[in-house]
Amino acid sequence: MNENNTTLLACGNEIQHIELDRLKQHPRNEEVYGSCESITDLVESIKLKGYIQPLIVKADGTIISGHRRWRALTALERKEAPVIVRHFETEEDELFVLIAENRHRHQTEVQRIREGMTVEPIARKLRNSHATQKASCATEDSRKPQSDDREEPMENFPLDSLNLGLTEKEMELTENIVAAIVGLGCGRNYRKGRTAVLAADDLKKDCPKLARVWLDIINDQSIDAGYQIAKMPENKQRDILEAIASGAANTLKQAKALIKTNPPSSSSEAVSGNGNDGNAVRDNVDGDGEPSPDTENGSTADVLTEDQTSKKHFTPESVGSWVIVKIPLFALDQTPERKWNGFWGRITEVGITLKVDMGTEIVPLLESDVVEISDPTPTFCEIAERVLRLQSFETVHEFGKVILNRMQQTSCWDTAALTYLDAVEQIELARRAIEQAL
């Protein structure tokens, strides 16, 4: 962009055509999404169609949405780009739109984690606002009845009107709110991912190649695998990453086995007796000094964990696979499928979208909206089949639905849950037997 051109663009809803050299990247875009994403497909699409969706920019030309389109137009040596110029009241509004407008992109786990790190201050503000409103309502209710039109303390805040789908208890943790916004499931997954990404970024200063391998592990294997590396002493971290970087091992499990069998001569045990050095990770407290989701009774930390799930490209052979829904936060009237976040289901069809059987309905989802449950046990599959079958029955009573919904958000069930499942199943079978007899 020409630094001498300081003329502001006129805000409005109409499409304007602005010279490319008057536009500039948002400083947070590369930080979150990187700068190495391919634009080849987008270039070919523009050549073929000759039209692109307008970019969303600020009055000073900063791009909020459309960085890849801007790069593609630059590569095609176009002179102008269609844009819509918007005004943002706060940086929080701006960052939220920056993240929200990238919803359609195929996002890696690292990108989602970096999105979370970007919106964490917003989530913290939302948590504090929620706590303030809750305390205010409790105080007012103890005095006298109040009208329902009291002023909201965050009336212009972009997330305030959205339903996060979290319980009162879960809203007490910033990490749960972040995870809901960016589609990482529960707060514990985000906390693990944040720890791993920050550790990899720290390693990048001295060894960018190994840092890249670490981030690839998070993307290609799981957040939990990256987190396990973060908990290791620094010398062992490097041994693991070097084993994978050299091709001697493909996974964290293989690298651990290789090092155990053939300890690197350069390796030395950590000085401390517990095998951890000063770089070991403390994971019992979140970024706000709040108790981590691991220690919160009844939080989503006890549901499906990252070591049970993995990202993958789905093929027709994936029909029958079990997946967990993890859609980033958007208004429910725009993304109704988000009500299934945290629930597992079974793929019934693979095409442009995935068709996933959730029991009560077949839901169309993007590949980026789900993670596969890796190597589900026969016990899980048997119980999951029963749950989906019962969910498809419209006659299940309300309490039975509560039980089924809870079971569909975890992969491990205690004796009480299985007893309730048996009871719901027996009631429905008896009901159908009576109907047939009549």
N, C-alpha and C positions, 0 to 999 in steps of 0.2 A: 504493500500500500504506500502511496505517496505521502510521506510524513508531513509535507507542507500543506496538504489539503485538509483543512480542519473544518470545512463546511459540514454541518450536521444534516442528515437526511430527514425528510419530513415523515413523521409517523402517521400511520393510517392503515386501513384494511385493504386498500387497493394495491394491486401488483405494480411495482415499478421496475424499470430496467436500469440497473446500475453498473457502471464500469467495474470490472473485476479488481482493478488496482485500488479501488476505493474500499474494498472489503478486506478484512483481516480475521485470522483465526482467533477463537476464544482461548485465552491462556490456559484454561482448565481442560480443554478438549484433548490435547495431546497427552496431558497428564493422566487422564482417565482411559482413553481409547488407544493411545499410541499413535505412531506416525507411519507404520509399516503396512497398514491395511491396503489390500489390492483394490484398485479402482478400474481394472480392466473390463469387468462386466458392466460397470456403470458407463464407461466410455462407449462401449459397443451399443448399449441401450440408447444412449443419447444420439449416436450416429443413426441408429435405425428409426427411432421415433421422432427425433428432432425436438422433443419437448421434455422438460424436467419440472418437477414440483418446485414452486418458489422457495427460496431460502428465507429463513426468518433471521433478521438482523436487528441490531440496535441502531440508534440514530448516528452513532459514531462509526458505523460500518462493521462492528464486531459481529461475527457470525454466531448465532445461537443454535440454529439447526441448518445443516446442509454443508458441512465441511467436506465430505466426500464429493458432493456435487460441485462444489467450488473447485476442488482439485481436478475433477474430471473436465470441467469447462476450461480450466487453465491448460490442461494437457492437450485439449483440442484447439487451443489458441483462439478461443472465443474472446470477444471483447467485453460482453455484458452478461449479466445473470439476472433472471427474474427474482425479485425479492419482495417481502412484506416487512415493513419497518415497524417495530413495536417498542413501546416504552415499558420498562419494568420499574416498579416502585422501589424494590429492594434487591440486593444481590441474591437473597434467598429465592425470590421469585424467578430470577434469571437462571440460577443453578438448577432449580427444579425443572424448568422448561428444557434446559440443556439436556438433562437426564431423560425427561419424559419423551422428548422428540426423537430419542434414539431407540425407542421401544421396538421398532420394526427390524432393527439390525440383529443379526445373529451375534450374540454376545458370548464371550468366553467367561469362565468363572472369575478370572483375574479382573476383567473389565467390570463385572458386577460388583466385585469387592471394592474396586476403586470408585465405582459409583457410590457405594455405601459410605466410603471414607469422605466423599464429597458432600453427601447429604447428611452426614452425622450431626453437624451443628444444627441443621434444620430439624432433625428428629429429636435432638435434645431439647430444642425450644418447644416442640410439640408436646414432648413428655412433660415439661415444666408447666405448659399451659393447661394440659389435661389435669395435672395434679392441683393446679390453682383453682380451676373450675370445679373440680370435685370437692375441694375443701370449702370453696365459697358456697356451693350448693348445700353442703352439709350444715354450714353455719346459718344460712338463710332459712333452711327448712326447720332448724331448731327454734327459730324465732317466730316466723309466721309464714303463711303461704305466699308464694311469689308468682308473678305472671311468667309466661313462657317466653316473653320477648325481651329478656334481659340482654344487654350488650355483650357480644363475644369479645374476649380480650385479644383474639387474633383474627379479627374479622376479615382482614385482607390476606391472611396467610394462605398459600396455595394448597396446603394439605388439610386445612382445617375443615373443609367441607367434604372430605373423602372418608369413606369407611375403611379403616385399616384391617378390619376383621380380627382384631385382637381382643382378648379378655381384659377386664380391669387389671388383673394381676400382671398380665404380659405388658400392658401399657406403662408399667412402672419401670421398665428397662429400656433404655435408649436403643440397645442392640436389637431388641425384638422389633422395634419400630423401623429401624434401618433395614433389617432383613425383609420385612413386609413390603417396604417401598421398592427395593431392587430385586425381589424375587429369590432370596436365598433361604427361604424356609423359616428357620428359627434363629433366634439371636445367637445361639451357640455356634452355628455354622458361620455366621458373619464374624464373630469374635475370633474363631480359629483362622478364618481366611485373612482377616486383617493382620493378625500376628504373623502369619506365614509371608504375606506380601511385604510387610514392612521389613521383615528379616531378610528377604530376598533383595529388596531395594538397598538395604545396608551392605549386603555382600557385593552388590553391583559396583560399589566404589572401588573395590580391590580386584574383583574377578567377575567381569560382566558375563563371561561365557557360562560360568557355573550358575550365576543368578538367573540367566535365561533358561537353563535346564530346570531350575527350581520352579520357575513360573510355569514352564511347560508341564511339569508334574502336577501342579494344581489344576491346570486346564484339562490335561489328558487323562489323569488318573482320578484324583479327588482332592477336595480341600483338606480332608483329614490326612492324606499322605503328605501334603505340604506342611501341615501343622506338626506332624510327627518329626519331620526334619528340623523344624524350628525349635523343638524341645531338646534336640541333641546338643552335646558339646560341640564347639566350633570345629575342632579337628575331625570329629566324626561326620559332621555335616559335609565337609569337603570331600572326605573319602567316599561317602555315599554318592554325592553329585558327580564326582570324577568317574566313578564306576559306571554311572548311567551315561555320562557324556562320552565316554570312550566306546560305548556299545557293548561293554562286557555284561551289562545288565540292562533290562528294559523297564523294570518296575522297582519300586522301593523294596518290596519283599525280596526280589532277586538280589538286589544290591546288598541288603542286610545279610543274606545267606552267603553271598560271595565273600564279603569282608570277614564274616565269622569263620569261613573255611580258610581263607587266605588273607590274614591281616596285613594291611599295607605296612611296609617297613618304616614309612615316615610317620605312621600314626603313633600317638602316645596317649595313654590314659589321662583323663582329666585329673587334676590334683585333688579335687574334693572327693570324699569317700563315696558319695552317692552318684558319681559319674557325671555330674553336671558342673559346668563352669559358670563364670559370671555372666555369660550370654544366655544361660538357660532361661526358659520362658516361665514367667509367673502367669498362671491362667485362671486364678480364682477370683479375679476382680476385673471388671470391664473398664473401658476408657474413662468413665465418669467416677470411678471409685465405687460403683455399685456392685453388689454381689453378682457374680456371673450367673448366667442362666443354669449352669450345672447345679447350683446349690439352691435354686428356687423350687420349692415344692409346687407341683402342679404346673410348671412352666412347660413350654414346648421343647425344652431341652431333652425331655425324656422320650420324644418321638423319634422318627426315622433319622438316623445319623449319617454323616457323610461317608463313613467307611462302608456303608451298605449301598451306596448309590454311586453312579458314574454318568458322565456325559458321553453321548455317542451319536453317530449318524445312523438313523433308523432306515432299514431296508424292508422289503416285503417279508423277509424271514423273521422280522421283529414282531410280527403278529403273534399275540399270545404273551408277549413280554409284559412285565409289571413295571409301572412307572409312577413317580410321584409328581404331582402338579406343583410348579413353582413359577407363577406368573408375576412379573414386577407390578408394583402398585399403580393402578390407574382408576379413574372413576368407574364405579361398578356398572353404570348405565352404558359405558363404552366397552367394557370388558367383563361381561357377565360371568364368563367362565372362571373369573378370579375367585368366585365363591368356593371353588374346589381346592384352593391353595392348601397344601399340606396333606391332602387326601391322596391315597394311591388308587390306581385303576389299572385296567388291562387293555393293551392295544388290540383293536379289532381290525384296523385297516391302516395302511401306510400309503400316502399319496402326496399331494401338495401340502396337505396337512395330515396330522395324525388323528385318527378316530379312537377315542379312549372310552371304554365302558366304565362308568362310575357307579353303576348299579341302577340308579334312578333315571339316568339318561346317558346317551352316547355324546361325548363332547368333542368338538373339533379343536385341536391345539397345534401350535407351532412346535417344531423340534426344540426350540430354545425355551419352551414353556415347561418342559418335563425333564426329569433325570431318571435313568433306568435303575431299578433295584437289581444290583448285581448278584447273581447266583442265589436266588431265593431258595430257601429250604423247602423240602416237600411239605413239612408241617405248615409253613407260611402259605404255600399255594393252596393247600386243602382248606385252610380256614378262610383265606381270602375269597375262594370260590363260594363258600357258604355265605359270607358277608354280602358279596355282590348279588347273589341270588335272592337273599332276603331283602336287600335294598330295592330290588325290582318289584317287590310286592307292595301294592298300594294299601293293603289292609293292615300293615304292621302298626301297632299302637304307638302313641307318642313316646312313651318311655323306651320302647324297643328301638325306635329311630335314634334316640339319644345314645343308646348303647352301641348301635351299629356305626353311627357317625364317629364316635370315639375310637372304636376299633379300627376304622378305616383311616385313622391318622397315626397309626403306630404299627410296627412290625413285630412287637413282642406283647404277649397278652398274659396276664396273671390268671390264676385259677378262678377268681371271681368273675372276670370278664368272660371266660370260656363257659362258665356255668350260666351266666346271663344269656350268652349266645345260644346255648342248648335250649334254654327256656323259651326264648323268642322263636326258635326254629320249631319246637314242639307245638307251641300255640298255633303257628301258621299252618303246620301240617295237619293238626287237628281241625282247624277251621276249614281247610280244603276238603278233608275227608267228610266232614258234615255236609258241606255244600254239594259234594258229589252224591252223597246218600240221599239228599233231598231232590 
